[in-house]
């Protein structure tokens, strides 16, 4: 009998092990299969993007695409995308990608929804993505220093190396010329952008590179002795790209392109491509993310003040830009003054006697921000979430944000997340909500504060991407 019991236990253990092994393997397999089928929740078409409220766009960081100048975001693609965002009813998240091949990978993975770069269409790319209607036409030129006797000819290259940006069509274009003319020059890809490669040509680090004619022309106006006379490829059409699984997004962008081609796109093209002198000043200014690493003349003061808050200085800089555009004499219609646009009662409360003094204004603003941070600390312990409550309170007053917090609590949502509290702050212009007994401060245009937080954090994200800490 004892032997039978022992045998039974052994069989039970063996069976249990077999079941665990089988289901363990199956679960692992099923999880893996699930991840393969649903590998990325971000792969969305227009409806999903609009529901999310954000369109993610891959962009370049250069003097014609997207950069910071005196605290302000600028660029051809930046302004185009901002207008597109208004049309679609979404915010734009700018994802800076220097590697064009990487941009295609991010698009396919769903990490971005759109590649907003001047892409030439070819068979290989068309197999991977869907191209929008063309936004314009561009030709390609060889860039080098002008010879003493005459203009550049292909034979002059000999066995030299031509450096081209990785992921562009320049490499294949040059190979076609080299093979057809039986030449010996070498083509080498580089991670550097076209403008950086042109800088290297003028500095004598390299002899040759290739760029879109528009970029080359802009650089030629302020780099003496640059020769761009030798054409690499005739004028071709350029477009943006979306996933093939986003036909609705493609359709809406195409409608927008058709509408904007009449005036808006040509005007922007003139601004960024046909006014090279302006581009030069913006590019080489110390207050440009391209030519320097300063946001404003008050960076040192902002950096010092941000230490008291425990903030990244670029976040405080984004708030200052949003409030005053770094203008110490700024005065709002409501009477707010100085870099951080403090109201008279706040100026008095925090000891600011001269609101036009940048040191006093920053000191007073920081004290107010510290007060707001302390106010929300227990209710919102997570720092990144609390910053959003602080920014909203700075804009609309803590009383209105606290009302939204109470409504969030009443309706059983998460009072520690800005997503839930901002939902009710948006509703503070609705009588059903601002007349609720838990609301103490009454009516408010809460959506303005919600947009304010979004704008400051969006600018901060741009500063973080384009300006070193």
Secondary structure, 3 states (H helix, E strand, C coil): CHHHHHHHHHHHHHHHHHHHHHHHHHHHHHHHHHHHHCCCCCCCCHHHHHHHCEEEEEECCCCCCCEEECCEEECHHHHHHHHHHHHHCCEEEEEECCCHHHHHHHHHHCCCCEEEEEEECCHHHHHHCEECCCCEEEEEEEEEECCCCCCCCHHHHCCCEEEEECCCCHHHHHHHHHHHHCCCCEEEEECCCHHHHHHHHHHCCCCEEEEEHHHHHHHHCCCCCEECCCEEEEEEEEEEEECCCCHHHHHHHHHHHHHHCCCHHHHHHHHHHCCHHHHHHHHHCCCECCCCCCCCCCHHHHHHHHHHHCCCHHHHHHHHHHHHCCCCCCECCCCCECCCCECHHHHHHCCCCCCCCHHHHHHHHHHHHHHHHHHHHCCCCCHHHHHHHHHHHHHHCHHHHHHHHHHHHHCCCCCCCHHHHHHHHHHHHCHHHHCCCCCCCCCCCHHHHHHHHHHHHHHHHHHHHHCCC
